[in-house]
Amino acid sequence: MPRLRQHRAGLLLGIALLCLPLAMPASPQDDEAQARASLAELQARIKAVTGQLDQARSQLSSEQKQLREAERRLGELQTAIGNNRDAIRSTEAELASLARRSSELEAARDSQQVRIGTELRAAWQMGQQGTVKVLLNQESPHTVARAMAYYRYFFEARNELVVAYRATLAELSAIAARSQTAALELEAQQAQLQSQQEALLASRAQREQAIGALAANIRSKDDELQQLERDREELEQLLESIKQAIVEIELPTDYKPFASRKGSMSWPIEARRSNGFGASRGVGGMRWQGINLIAEEGTPVRAIHHGRVVFADWLRGSGLLLILDHGDGYMSLYAHNQSLLKEVGEWVAPGTPVSTVGSSGGLERSALYFEIRKDGKPLDPVAWCR
């Protein structure tokens, strides 16, 4: 244990040396290139934090490492499957739209063919009589002028009809080609989805195996207490490292302070709470520092307030974890996710989906573990959310 603390003290020192003040764009007038550079710098710093944490995780048991990799893979697959399903729905909608347009064009083509047939018969009849003969048989100049205007209108209308018919045929041909391409795309997307789902089943089996091995490794309440203490210590370590790495975020001018929204923010999900803040965890003197929200796997988790993603990765005891920095020392934490929808550095608005409910971190059932902190100190979410 002293060796682990010594390693983590070195981790904090290393992170502190990396940390220089960082400012994100505070107004639309800021230069876009500067904004991109600031975002890249933030991501690099958080990556450095994650890299140092990975070194600290060398203390993880082989069972914990197996669980971490299985749940990371599960989260990536869930996100990829969600994106692929969106693409399939989009392709199917496009095919349906193309089919409707094709039906409209086929009806137009049939109507144009009938009209062209009528025009051709009329032209044949005029040819039988002879245009010059018809004009010479007219008795007055006014009648001749009317006849000439009629012939001119007839030929112009016929030409327009032919042009429109050709355009219809060309669009039908283009739609047929695009429909064929879209059908092939849909087939490939569906094959990819099937492959992803098979990989998902394999990763779930790997996760179950890792959970079983980990449970077998925890043989007593003392082991469980030590595990929970290590998990909490690593979370505290992470929060302190992030705090040093990001310094203080510069917020938009129209931003409403987090503290001003106390008691009026929405919960990240609508769900039953399985514990109270500060309640005993049933092991030693450990108490809950947040709220467990019981929900179905895949339920969208939404940001409670404006903020910036400062962590999105797997953490021992928390599984796939996402942390938002809301400024003024406030942070919100969303743990045990199935998948993470946002990346480090992204800004989110209240109600924006940031993850999906899962059971990563070794939970037996799906739930979201939710915390609010001020300068690293846990706060009761019930006092902040309604």
C-alpha positions as CSV (number, residue, x, y, z in Angstrom):
1,M,0.0,0.0,0.0
2,P,2.8,2.6,0.8
3,R,4.3,1.7,-2.6
4,L,1.0,2.5,-4.3
5,R,0.7,5.8,-2.5
6,Q,4.3,6.7,-3.4
7,H,3.5,6.0,-7.0
8,R,0.4,8.1,-6.9
9,A,2.2,11.0,-5.2
10,G,4.6,10.9,-8.1
11,L,1.7,10.8,-10.5
12,L,0.3,14.0,-8.9
13,L,3.7,15.7,-9.1
14,G,4.0,14.7,-12.8
15,I,0.5,16.1,-13.6
16,A,1.2,19.3,-11.7
17,L,4.3,19.9,-13.8
18,L,2.3,19.5,-17.0
19,C,-0.4,22.0,-15.9
20,L,-0.3,25.5,-17.2
21,P,-3.3,27.8,-17.4
22,L,-5.7,26.9,-20.2
23,A,-8.4,29.2,-21.6
24,M,-11.2,28.0,-23.9
25,P,-12.9,30.6,-26.2
26,A,-15.2,32.8,-24.2
27,S,-17.0,34.5,-27.1
28,P,-17.8,34.0,-30.8
29,Q,-15.2,36.6,-31.7
30,D,-12.3,34.4,-30.6
31,D,-10.2,33.1,-33.4
32,E,-11.3,29.6,-34.6
33,A,-7.7,28.5,-34.9
34,Q,-7.0,29.5,-31.3
35,A,-10.1,27.6,-30.2
36,R,-8.9,24.4,-32.0
37,A,-5.5,24.8,-30.5
38,S,-6.9,25.2,-27.0
39,L,-9.1,22.1,-27.4
40,A,-6.1,20.1,-28.7
41,E,-4.1,21.3,-25.7
42,L,-6.9,20.3,-23.3
43,Q,-7.2,16.9,-24.9
44,A,-3.4,16.4,-24.7
45,R,-3.4,17.2,-21.0
46,I,-6.3,14.9,-20.2
47,K,-4.6,12.2,-22.2
48,A,-1.5,12.7,-20.1
49,V,-3.6,12.3,-17.0
50,T,-5.1,9.1,-18.4
51,G,-1.6,7.8,-19.4
52,Q,-0.3,8.4,-15.9
53,L,-3.4,6.6,-14.5
54,D,-2.7,3.7,-16.8
55,Q,0.7,3.4,-15.1
56,A,-0.9,3.4,-11.7
57,R,-3.3,0.7,-12.9
58,S,-0.4,-1.7,-13.2
59,Q,-1.5,-2.4,-9.7
60,L,-4.8,-3.9,-11.1
61,S,-5.2,-7.6,-10.9
62,S,-5.3,-9.6,-14.1
63,E,-9.1,-10.1,-13.5
64,Q,-9.6,-6.3,-13.2
65,K,-7.6,-5.7,-16.4
66,Q,-9.7,-8.3,-18.2
67,L,-12.9,-6.6,-17.0
68,R,-11.6,-3.2,-18.0
69,E,-10.7,-4.3,-21.6
70,A,-14.0,-6.2,-22.0
71,E,-16.1,-3.2,-20.9
72,R,-14.2,-0.7,-23.0
73,R,-14.7,-3.0,-26.0
74,L,-18.4,-3.3,-25.1
75,G,-18.8,0.5,-24.9
76,E,-17.1,1.0,-28.3
77,L,-19.3,-1.7,-29.9
78,Q,-22.5,-0.2,-28.5
79,T,-21.6,3.2,-29.9
80,A,-20.7,1.7,-33.3
81,I,-23.9,-0.3,-33.4
82,G,-25.9,2.8,-32.6
83,N,-24.2,4.7,-35.4
84,N,-24.7,1.9,-37.8
85,R,-28.4,1.6,-37.0
86,D,-28.7,5.3,-37.6
87,A,-27.0,4.8,-41.0
88,I,-29.3,1.9,-41.9
89,R,-32.4,4.0,-41.0
90,S,-31.1,6.8,-43.2
91,T,-30.4,4.5,-46.1
92,E,-33.8,2.8,-45.8
93,A,-35.5,6.3,-45.7
94,E,-33.5,7.3,-48.9
95,L,-34.6,4.1,-50.7
96,A,-38.2,4.7,-49.7
97,S,-37.9,8.3,-51.0
98,L,-36.3,7.1,-54.2
99,A,-39.1,4.5,-54.7
100,R,-41.8,7.2,-54.3
101,R,-40.0,9.5,-56.8
102,S,-39.6,6.7,-59.2
103,S,-43.4,6.0,-59.1
104,E,-44.1,9.6,-59.7
105,L,-41.8,9.7,-62.7
106,E,-43.1,6.5,-64.2
107,A,-46.7,8.0,-64.0
108,A,-45.3,11.2,-65.6
109,R,-43.5,9.1,-68.3
110,D,-46.7,7.2,-69.2
111,S,-48.7,10.4,-69.4
112,Q,-46.0,12.0,-71.6
113,Q,-46.0,9.0,-73.9
114,V,-49.8,9.2,-74.4
115,R,-49.5,13.0,-75.2
116,I,-46.6,12.4,-77.5
117,G,-48.6,9.7,-79.3
118,T,-51.5,12.2,-79.7
119,E,-49.2,14.9,-81.0
120,L,-47.6,12.5,-83.5
121,R,-51.0,11.5,-84.9
122,A,-51.9,15.2,-85.2
123,A,-48.6,15.9,-87.0
124,W,-49.3,13.0,-89.4
125,Q,-52.7,14.3,-90.2
126,M,-51.2,17.8,-90.9
127,G,-48.6,16.2,-93.1
128,Q,-51.3,14.5,-95.1
129,Q,-53.0,17.8,-95.8
130,G,-49.8,19.7,-96.4
131,T,-49.0,22.8,-94.4
132,V,-48.5,25.0,-97.5
133,K,-51.8,23.7,-99.0
134,V,-53.7,24.5,-95.8
135,L,-52.3,28.1,-95.8
136,L,-53.0,28.7,-99.5
137,N,-56.6,27.6,-99.0
138,Q,-57.2,30.4,-96.4
139,E,-59.2,33.3,-97.8
140,S,-58.1,36.2,-95.6
141,P,-54.7,37.3,-94.2
142,H,-56.1,37.1,-90.7
143,T,-57.0,33.5,-91.2
144,V,-53.5,32.8,-92.5
145,A,-51.9,34.5,-89.5
146,R,-54.0,32.5,-87.1
147,A,-53.1,29.3,-89.0
148,M,-49.4,30.2,-88.8
149,A,-49.6,31.0,-85.1
150,Y,-51.3,27.6,-84.5
151,Y,-48.6,25.7,-86.3
152,R,-45.9,27.5,-84.4
153,Y,-47.6,26.8,-81.1
154,F,-48.1,23.2,-82.1
155,F,-44.4,22.6,-83.0
156,E,-43.1,24.5,-79.9
157,A,-45.4,22.5,-77.6
158,R,-44.3,19.3,-79.2
159,N,-40.7,20.1,-78.7
160,E,-41.2,21.0,-75.0
161,L,-43.0,17.8,-74.5
162,V,-40.2,15.8,-76.1
163,V,-37.6,17.7,-73.9
164,A,-39.7,17.0,-70.8
165,Y,-40.0,13.3,-71.7
166,R,-36.2,13.0,-72.2
167,A,-35.6,14.7,-68.8
168,T,-38.1,12.2,-67.1
169,L,-36.2,9.2,-68.7
170,A,-32.9,10.7,-67.5
171,E,-34.0,11.2,-63.9
172,L,-35.6,7.7,-63.9
173,S,-32.2,6.2,-65.0
174,A,-30.3,8.2,-62.3
175,I,-32.8,7.1,-59.6
176,A,-32.4,3.5,-60.7
177,A,-28.6,3.7,-60.5
178,R,-28.8,5.4,-57.0
179,S,-31.3,2.9,-55.8
180,Q,-29.0,0.1,-56.8
181,T,-26.0,1.8,-55.0
182,A,-28.1,2.4,-51.9
183,A,-29.3,-1.2,-51.8
184,L,-25.7,-2.4,-51.9
185,E,-24.8,0.1,-49.1
186,L,-27.8,-1.2,-47.0
187,E,-26.7,-4.8,-47.6
188,A,-23.1,-3.9,-46.4
189,Q,-24.4,-2.0,-43.4
190,Q,-26.7,-4.9,-42.3
191,A,-23.8,-7.3,-42.7
192,Q,-21.6,-5.0,-40.6
193,L,-24.3,-4.7,-38.0
194,Q,-24.6,-8.5,-37.7
195,S,-20.8,-8.8,-37.3
196,Q,-20.9,-6.1,-34.6
197,Q,-23.7,-7.8,-32.8
198,E,-21.8,-11.1,-32.8
199,A,-18.7,-9.3,-31.5
200,L,-20.9,-7.7,-28.8
201,L,-22.1,-11.2,-27.7
202,A,-18.5,-12.4,-27.5
203,S,-17.5,-9.3,-25.5
204,R,-20.4,-9.8,-23.1
205,A,-19.3,-13.4,-22.5
206,Q,-15.8,-12.2,-21.9
207,R,-17.1,-9.6,-19.4
208,E,-19.2,-12.2,-17.5
209,Q,-16.1,-14.4,-17.3
210,A,-14.1,-11.5,-15.9
211,I,-16.8,-10.7,-13.4
212,G,-16.9,-14.3,-12.2
213,A,-13.1,-14.4,-11.8
214,L,-13.1,-11.1,-10.0
215,A,-15.9,-12.2,-7.6
216,A,-14.0,-15.4,-6.9
217,N,-11.0,-13.3,-6.0
218,I,-12.9,-11.4,-3.4
219,R,-13.3,-14.0,-0.7
220,S,-14.3,-11.9,2.3
221,K,-15.8,-8.6,3.5
222,D,-12.3,-7.4,4.3
223,D,-11.3,-8.0,0.7
224,E,-14.4,-6.2,-0.5
225,L,-13.7,-3.3,1.8
226,Q,-10.2,-3.0,0.5
227,Q,-11.5,-3.1,-3.0
228,L,-14.0,-0.3,-2.3
229,E,-11.3,1.8,-0.6
230,R,-9.0,1.4,-3.6
231,D,-11.8,2.3,-6.0
232,R,-12.6,5.4,-4.0
233,E,-8.9,6.4,-3.7
234,E,-8.5,6.0,-7.5
235,L,-11.5,8.2,-8.2
236,E,-10.3,10.9,-5.7
237,Q,-6.9,10.6,-7.5
238,L,-8.5,11.1,-10.9
239,L,-10.5,14.2,-9.8
240,E,-7.5,15.8,-8.2
241,S,-5.4,15.2,-11.4
242,I,-8.2,16.6,-13.6
243,K,-8.5,19.7,-11.3
244,Q,-4.8,20.4,-11.7
245,A,-4.8,19.7,-15.4
246,I,-7.7,22.0,-16.5
247,V,-7.1,24.7,-13.9
248,E,-10.3,26.8,-14.4
249,I,-12.4,26.8,-17.5
250,E,-13.4,30.1,-19.1
251,L,-17.2,30.1,-19.6
252,P,-19.4,31.7,-22.3
253,T,-20.8,35.1,-21.4
254,D,-24.4,33.9,-21.4
255,Y,-23.5,31.0,-19.0
256,K,-25.7,30.6,-15.9
257,P,-23.6,29.7,-12.9
258,F,-24.0,26.1,-11.7
259,A,-24.8,27.2,-8.1
260,S,-27.7,29.4,-9.4
261,R,-29.5,26.3,-10.7
262,K,-29.5,24.5,-7.3
263,G,-32.7,22.6,-6.8
264,S,-34.0,23.2,-10.4
265,M,-31.8,20.9,-12.5
266,S,-33.3,17.8,-14.1
267,W,-31.9,14.4,-13.1
268,P,-29.7,12.8,-15.8
269,I,-32.3,10.0,-16.2
270,E,-35.8,9.5,-14.9
271,A,-35.3,6.4,-12.6
272,R,-35.8,4.9,-9.2
273,R,-33.1,5.8,-6.6
274,S,-31.7,2.7,-4.8
275,N,-29.9,4.5,-2.1
276,G,-29.7,7.8,-0.2
277,F,-26.7,10.1,-0.2
278,G,-24.5,9.3,2.7
279,A,-26.2,5.9,3.4
280,S,-24.1,3.0,4.5
281,R,-22.8,0.7,1.8
282,G,-22.9,-2.2,4.2
283,V,-19.2,-2.7,4.2
284,G,-17.1,-1.3,7.0
285,G,-17.7,2.5,7.4
286,M,-18.1,3.1,3.7
287,R,-20.9,5.4,2.7
288,W,-22.5,6.4,-0.6
289,Q,-21.1,9.7,-2.0
290,G,-23.7,9.8,-4.8
291,I,-27.0,8.2,-6.0
292,N,-27.6,5.0,-7.9
293,L,-30.4,5.3,-10.4
294,I,-31.8,2.0,-11.6
295,A,-32.7,2.0,-15.3
296,E,-32.7,-0.2,-18.4
297,E,-29.5,-0.8,-20.3
298,G,-29.1,1.7,-23.1
299,T,-31.2,4.5,-21.5
300,P,-29.8,7.9,-22.6
301,V,-28.0,9.8,-19.9
302,R,-28.3,13.6,-20.2
303,A,-26.1,16.4,-18.9
304,I,-27.6,18.2,-15.9
305,H,-26.0,21.6,-16.8
306,H,-23.7,23.3,-19.3
307,G,-20.2,21.9,-19.0
308,R,-17.2,20.5,-20.7
309,V,-16.2,16.8,-20.8
310,V,-13.0,16.4,-18.9
311,F,-12.9,12.6,-18.6
312,A,-14.4,9.8,-20.7
313,D,-12.8,6.4,-20.1
314,W,-12.9,3.3,-17.9
315,L,-12.0,3.6,-14.2
316,R,-11.8,0.8,-11.7
317,G,-14.9,0.7,-9.6
318,S,-16.7,3.1,-11.9
319,G,-16.6,1.3,-15.2
320,L,-17.1,3.6,-18.2
321,L,-17.0,7.0,-16.5
322,L,-17.8,10.5,-17.9
323,I,-17.1,13.7,-15.9
324,L,-18.3,17.2,-16.7
325,D,-16.7,20.3,-15.4
326,H,-19.2,23.1,-14.9
327,G,-16.9,25.8,-13.7
328,D,-16.4,27.3,-10.2
329,G,-15.1,24.0,-8.9
330,Y,-18.4,22.1,-9.7
331,M,-18.3,18.7,-11.5
332,S,-20.9,16.0,-12.2
333,L,-19.9,12.3,-12.6
334,Y,-21.8,9.6,-14.5
335,A,-20.5,6.1,-13.9
336,H,-21.2,2.4,-15.0
337,N,-22.2,3.5,-18.5
338,Q,-22.7,1.1,-21.4
339,S,-21.2,3.6,-23.9
340,L,-19.8,7.1,-23.9
341,L,-21.2,9.5,-26.5
342,K,-18.9,12.5,-26.0
343,E,-15.2,13.0,-26.1
344,V,-12.8,15.0,-23.9
345,G,-13.0,18.7,-24.7
346,E,-16.6,18.8,-26.0
347,W,-19.0,21.3,-24.6
348,V,-22.5,20.1,-23.8
349,A,-25.8,21.9,-23.0
350,P,-28.4,20.8,-20.4
351,G,-30.3,17.7,-21.6
352,T,-27.6,16.7,-24.1
353,P,-27.1,12.9,-24.2
354,V,-23.6,12.1,-23.0
355,S,-23.7,8.4,-22.4
356,T,-26.0,5.4,-22.1
357,V,-26.9,3.4,-18.9
358,G,-25.0,0.2,-18.5
359,S,-23.4,-2.1,-15.9
360,S,-19.8,-1.6,-16.6
361,G,-17.4,-1.8,-13.6
362,G,-18.7,-5.2,-12.7
363,L,-22.4,-4.4,-11.7
364,E,-24.8,-7.2,-11.7
365,R,-27.6,-5.0,-13.0
366,S,-27.7,-1.9,-15.1
367,A,-27.7,1.4,-13.3
368,L,-26.3,4.9,-13.4
369,Y,-24.2,6.1,-10.5
370,F,-24.4,9.8,-10.3
371,E,-22.4,12.3,-8.2
372,I,-22.1,16.1,-7.9
373,R,-18.9,17.6,-6.4
374,K,-17.7,21.0,-5.4
375,D,-13.9,21.3,-5.2
376,G,-13.7,17.5,-4.9
377,K,-16.2,17.3,-2.0
378,P,-19.4,15.2,-2.7
379,L,-22.7,17.0,-2.5
380,D,-26.2,15.5,-2.2
381,P,-27.7,15.4,-5.7
382,V,-31.2,15.5,-4.2
383,A,-30.6,19.1,-3.1
384,W,-29.6,20.0,-6.7
385,C,-31.9,18.0,-9.0
386,R,-35.7,17.8,-9.1
